[in-house]
Amino acid sequence: MENPISEILQVPTMAEMVAGGKEPEILFWVGCAGSFDERAQKITRSICKILQHVGMSYAVLGTEESCTGDPAKRAGNEFLFQMQAMVNIETLNGYNIKKIVTGCPHCFNTIKNEYPGLGGTYEVIHHTQLIQQLIDEGKLKAEGGESFKGKKITYHDPCYLGRGNGVYEAPRKALEILDTELVEMKRCRSNGLCCGAGGGQMFKEPEKGTQDINVERIQEAIDTQAQVVAAACPFCMTMLRDGVKHFEKEQEIQVLDIAEITARANGL
């Protein structure tokens, strides 16, 4: 997998760290979207800026990272999933990786819950959980949060982060330190509405006779009168942005990942 961030932010790879006799505190699992999708690459850069800002030692796999296998598994191809997973586990175990932070709930869920059964057991945290920890430790603040001052922000719970793994508070705490008003959509937390990307749906058209679920979700966001929709998943980012375009509200509503919001709030 290509590494679009190394040259720009001088992010070291695991191979480079090991060659230099160093062992990073954490491995940043970039993910397919964070590597190849132009919009998601901005989220990747924000996560790296945050890690560098707090002085955390980290590395990426770079070209040694491949898809976790989540899309294949959710689409029903268990054989392909296990093939992809085993390649990654062999790489991770080869570097003796202990702790991983992900920029994607799908990668988070798969590595955390699916890989242990195949021989890959690691401490896996989502980037919103890491951001919450850094806020609690006083390493991240909202000193440059003027761009969000006085605005209403609503947060969309990604399925694999919320209902799948019970992570509801960390993303919200990251937003609560801003001088903003956090407003909830009608369906949120354990009752949150899927953006429509899960289970392979992102790669196909909706079933005949059904409404685009991302359009329905953005309508709920519009109903809150929020100027910013906070996301925490690159797949949700794509679906929510497309939903905003449906209403021709691109000038009124921003869809930003919590890592991007946090980076801006800290002047990064």
Backbone torsions as a table, in degrees:
resi	resn	phi	psi	omega
1	MET	NA	135.6	-179.8
2	GLU	-67.0	156.5	179.2
3	ASN	-121.0	93.8	-173.6
4	PRO	-76.0	-1.5	-172.1
5	ILE	-110.9	-19.8	-172.1
6	SER	-58.1	-50.3	-176.0
7	GLU	-69.6	-35.8	-176.4
8	ILE	-72.5	-47.8	-176.1
9	LEU	-108.3	7.8	179.5
10	GLN	54.4	50.7	179.1
11	VAL	-85.3	124.5	-178.7
12	PRO	-77.8	149.6	173.7
13	THR	-92.3	163.1	177.4
14	MET	-60.1	-39.5	-179.6
15	ALA	-60.4	-41.3	179.4
16	GLU	-67.7	-40.1	-179.6
17	MET	-64.6	-46.2	-179.7
18	VAL	-63.8	-41.0	179.3
19	ALA	-61.9	-29.4	179.4
20	GLY	-90.9	6.8	178.5
21	GLY	73.6	23.5	-178.0
22	LYS	-113.9	156.4	177.5
23	GLU	-130.5	111.8	-177.2
24	PRO	-66.8	154.6	178.2
25	GLU	-68.0	-31.8	-174.1
26	ILE	-149.0	147.8	172.8
27	LEU	-100.8	127.8	175.7
28	PHE	-93.3	111.5	177.4
29	TRP	-86.1	108.1	-172.4
30	VAL	-71.5	-44.9	-179.7
31	GLY	89.0	160.7	-177.4
32	CYS	-62.4	-48.7	-179.0
33	ALA	-62.9	-44.8	-178.6
34	GLY	-65.3	-19.5	179.2
35	SER	-93.5	-41.6	-169.5
36	PHE	-108.2	-28.3	-178.4
37	ASP	-80.7	125.4	-174.9
38	GLU	-59.2	-39.6	179.8
39	ARG	-70.6	-42.4	-178.4
40	ALA	-69.3	-24.4	177.3
41	GLN	-61.2	-30.1	178.1
42	LYS	-66.7	-34.9	176.6
43	ILE	-67.4	-42.4	178.4
44	THR	-57.7	-46.0	-179.9
45	ARG	-63.5	-38.0	179.5
46	SER	-65.0	-40.4	178.1
47	ILE	-62.5	-43.7	179.3
48	CYS	-63.7	-40.3	178.7
49	LYS	-62.1	-39.4	179.0
50	ILE	-65.4	-45.9	-179.7
51	LEU	-61.7	-40.6	179.4
52	GLN	-70.7	-37.0	-179.4
53	HIS	-61.0	-39.0	-178.0
54	VAL	-89.9	-1.4	177.3
55	GLY	75.3	27.2	179.9
56	MET	-82.7	132.6	178.2
57	SER	-78.2	119.9	-177.6
58	TYR	-147.7	168.0	177.6
59	ALA	-152.9	164.9	175.1
60	VAL	-118.5	166.2	177.8
61	LEU	-83.8	-23.1	-179.0
62	GLY	65.5	-129.0	-177.4
63	THR	-69.0	-10.7	178.7
64	GLU	-85.0	-9.0	178.5
65	GLU	-87.7	134.6	175.0
66	SER	-130.4	174.4	-177.3
67	CYS	-55.8	140.1	179.7
68	THR	-65.8	-21.8	-177.3
69	GLY	100.1	-0.5	-177.7
70	ASP	-58.6	-48.4	180.0
71	PRO	-58.5	-40.4	179.9
72	ALA	-63.4	-44.2	-178.3
73	LYS	-64.7	-45.7	-178.1
74	ARG	-67.7	-25.1	178.3
75	ALA	-86.5	-2.3	175.1
76	GLY	101.1	4.6	-178.8
77	ASN	-98.9	80.5	-177.2
78	GLU	-64.6	-35.4	-179.0
79	PHE	-63.0	-47.2	179.0
80	LEU	-64.0	-41.0	178.4
81	PHE	-56.5	-49.5	-177.0
82	GLN	-65.3	-34.3	176.5
83	MET	-63.1	-46.9	-179.7
84	GLN	-66.0	-42.1	-178.7
85	ALA	-62.8	-44.0	-177.1
86	MET	-64.2	-36.0	176.5
87	VAL	-62.6	-44.7	-179.8
88	ASN	-66.9	-42.6	-179.8
89	ILE	-61.9	-40.3	178.1
90	GLU	-61.2	-41.0	179.1
91	THR	-67.2	-47.5	-178.6
92	LEU	-62.5	-45.3	-179.7
93	ASN	-67.7	-31.1	178.2
94	GLY	-63.6	-30.6	177.8
95	TYR	-94.6	1.9	179.9
96	ASN	57.7	43.2	-178.9
97	ILE	-68.3	134.5	179.5
98	LYS	-112.9	-39.1	-173.5
99	LYS	-129.6	132.5	-177.2
100	ILE	-129.4	135.1	170.4
101	VAL	-113.1	135.6	-178.3
102	THR	-115.4	154.2	175.6
103	GLY	-99.4	4.2	-174.8
104	CYS	-138.7	128.6	177.9
105	PRO	-60.8	-29.5	179.6
106	HIS	-68.3	-45.6	175.5
107	CYS	-63.2	-43.4	179.5
108	PHE	-55.8	-51.7	-177.2
109	ASN	-64.8	-42.4	-176.6
110	THR	-67.9	-48.7	-179.0
111	ILE	-67.5	-37.7	-177.5
112	LYS	-73.9	-42.2	-171.2
113	ASN	-109.0	-24.4	-177.6
114	GLU	-98.6	-35.1	-175.6
115	TYR	-69.6	-33.5	179.9
116	PRO	-54.4	-36.4	-179.9
117	GLY	-70.6	-11.2	-179.7
118	LEU	-111.8	9.1	177.8
119	GLY	100.2	12.2	179.8
120	GLY	-121.1	95.2	-178.4
121	THR	-111.4	119.3	-177.2
122	TYR	-140.8	162.4	170.3
123	GLU	-85.0	116.1	-175.5
124	VAL	-119.0	128.7	178.0
125	ILE	-130.2	148.4	176.4
126	HIS	-83.8	155.3	-175.4
127	HIS	-63.3	-26.9	176.7
128	THR	-69.6	-32.5	176.1
129	GLN	-67.4	-40.6	177.8
130	LEU	-64.8	-42.3	178.2
131	ILE	-60.7	-42.6	178.0
132	GLN	-60.7	-43.8	179.1
133	GLN	-60.2	-42.4	-178.5
134	LEU	-68.4	-33.7	175.7
135	ILE	-67.0	-45.2	179.7
136	ASP	-61.7	-32.2	179.7
137	GLU	-83.6	-2.2	179.4
138	GLY	78.7	12.5	-178.4
139	LYS	-87.3	-18.9	176.3
140	LEU	-124.7	136.3	179.4
141	LYS	-132.7	-163.9	179.1
142	ALA	-125.6	42.8	-175.0
143	GLU	-64.0	-32.9	-179.0
144	GLY	-108.4	31.8	-174.4
145	GLY	-84.9	17.5	-177.3
146	GLU	-60.6	-29.9	-177.9
147	SER	-66.6	-16.0	179.5
148	PHE	-110.9	-1.7	-175.1
149	LYS	-58.2	127.2	176.5
150	GLY	78.9	-1.8	-178.6
151	LYS	-87.7	159.1	173.5
152	LYS	-96.1	132.5	178.0
153	ILE	-122.5	134.5	173.8
154	THR	-118.3	143.7	-176.4
155	TYR	-110.3	132.4	177.5
156	HIS	-98.3	121.2	179.6
157	ASP	-77.8	115.3	174.5
158	PRO	-67.7	140.6	-176.3
159	CYS	-57.7	-46.3	-174.7
160	TYR	-76.3	-12.3	176.2
161	LEU	-95.8	-44.5	-178.4
162	GLY	-78.8	-87.8	-176.9
163	ARG	-60.0	-33.8	-177.6
164	GLY	-71.4	-33.4	-175.1
165	ASN	-135.5	6.0	174.2
166	GLY	69.1	23.3	179.2
167	VAL	-94.5	99.8	-179.4
168	TYR	-118.3	-36.8	-171.8
169	GLU	-80.7	-38.8	-175.5
170	ALA	-55.2	-49.6	-180.0
171	PRO	-62.0	-38.3	-178.1
172	ARG	-70.7	-36.1	177.7
173	LYS	-64.8	-33.3	178.1
174	ALA	-65.8	-28.2	179.5
175	LEU	-89.3	-28.2	-175.7
176	GLU	-68.0	-21.4	-180.0
177	ILE	-77.8	-11.0	179.1
178	LEU	-80.9	157.5	177.6
179	ASP	-84.7	65.2	-177.0
180	THR	-137.0	176.0	174.6
181	GLU	-110.8	116.5	178.5
182	LEU	-86.9	116.4	-179.0
183	VAL	-115.2	142.1	-177.3
184	GLU	-98.6	143.8	174.0
185	MET	-75.7	163.9	-176.9
186	LYS	-54.6	-43.0	177.7
187	ARG	-109.4	113.7	-177.0
188	CYS	-146.7	173.9	-178.9
189	ARG	52.7	-129.0	-175.9
190	SER	-68.1	-14.1	178.6
191	ASN	-105.9	15.5	-176.8
192	GLY	-62.6	149.2	179.9
193	LEU	-93.2	130.5	178.2
194	CYS	-60.3	143.6	178.7
195	CYS	-72.8	-18.2	179.8
196	GLY	109.2	-3.3	-175.6
197	ALA	-88.1	-21.1	-174.0
198	GLY	-66.8	160.1	175.7
199	GLY	63.4	26.3	179.2
200	GLY	83.9	-0.3	-176.8
201	GLN	-64.4	-24.7	-178.1
202	MET	-64.7	-22.9	-173.8
203	PHE	-101.5	14.1	-178.9
204	LYS	-147.4	166.7	177.4
205	GLU	-79.1	154.2	178.6
206	PRO	-65.1	155.5	179.6
207	GLU	-61.4	150.6	-178.0
208	LYS	-58.2	133.1	177.1
209	GLY	86.7	3.2	179.8
210	THR	-111.5	151.6	179.1
211	GLN	-83.0	149.7	173.4
212	ASP	-60.8	118.3	-173.0
213	ILE	-68.0	-28.7	178.6
214	ASN	-68.4	-30.5	176.5
215	VAL	-67.8	-41.4	177.8
216	GLU	-63.0	-39.1	-179.1
217	ARG	-67.5	-42.2	179.6
218	ILE	-66.8	-31.4	175.7
219	GLN	-60.6	-38.7	177.3
220	GLU	-65.5	-36.3	177.6
221	ALA	-67.2	-41.8	178.5
222	ILE	-61.2	-37.6	-179.5
223	ASP	-62.2	-24.0	179.0
224	THR	-81.8	-11.1	-176.4
225	GLN	64.7	25.9	178.4
226	ALA	-75.1	144.8	175.5
227	GLN	-92.2	-17.1	-179.0
228	VAL	-131.9	130.2	172.2
229	VAL	-104.4	116.9	-179.1
230	ALA	-89.8	130.8	178.6
231	ALA	-118.5	169.2	178.7
232	ALA	-145.3	25.2	-177.3
233	CYS	-152.7	131.2	-179.9
234	PRO	-64.4	-30.6	177.1
235	PHE	-69.6	-42.8	176.5
236	CYS	-61.2	-39.5	179.4
237	MET	-55.7	-47.5	-179.8
238	THR	-62.3	-46.9	-176.8
239	MET	-67.1	-42.1	-178.7
240	LEU	-67.8	-40.2	178.6
241	ARG	-64.7	-39.1	176.9
242	ASP	-65.7	-35.0	178.1
243	GLY	-65.9	-39.4	177.9
244	VAL	-63.0	-40.7	179.6
245	LYS	-62.0	-32.3	179.9
246	HIS	-60.2	-34.9	-178.4
247	PHE	-93.6	1.9	-178.5
248	GLU	53.9	46.6	-179.0
249	LYS	-117.9	28.5	-177.4
250	GLU	-62.9	-25.9	179.4
251	GLN	-86.3	-12.6	-175.8
252	GLU	-105.2	-31.6	-175.1
253	ILE	-123.7	125.5	174.3
254	GLN	-98.3	139.5	172.1
255	VAL	-111.2	114.8	-175.8
256	LEU	-131.0	142.9	174.0
257	ASP	-74.5	152.2	179.8
258	ILE	-60.9	-30.9	176.5
259	ALA	-64.8	-39.5	178.4
260	GLU	-66.8	-43.0	178.7
261	ILE	-62.6	-44.8	-179.7
262	THR	-63.9	-43.2	-179.6
263	ALA	-61.4	-45.2	179.6
264	ARG	-64.6	-41.3	-178.9
265	ALA	-65.2	-23.0	178.5
266	ASN	-101.7	13.4	176.2
267	GLY	69.2	27.5	-177.3
268	LEU	-96.1	NA	NA
